[in-house]
Amino acid sequence: MTTDVLLHSGTNLLEITSPPVYTLEVLVEGTQEIRNIYLWRASPETGEIMESVGSQNTDELGRASFDLLPAGQYILRGLTVAEELEAFTVPCGPVTLRAK
């Protein structure tokens, strides 16, 4: 988004608003291995995958986090389809995947 700004001599004040963003905390239970976790934005109407948000590696405790997410529907998947979750809504509490 762009907007025109008119500056005057002296003090100028510019106020920019943006939608709130959230952090999603993920836990992969049942494994001590480093795993790659993938996050997609989902359609709010159908729950189907719309676009990739990115991926993170879990730490040694199976934790990963995705920062700066706008509110909305998402799908999270681990290394296998068995680790996929149905669409869920951010903001939310921690999300857990079970290793298969």
Secondary structure, DSSP 4 states (H G I P E B T S, - for coil): --------SS----------EEEEEEEEET--S--EEEEEEE-TTT--EEEEEEEEE--TTSEEEEEEEESEEEEEE-SSGGGPPPPEEES-S-EEEE--
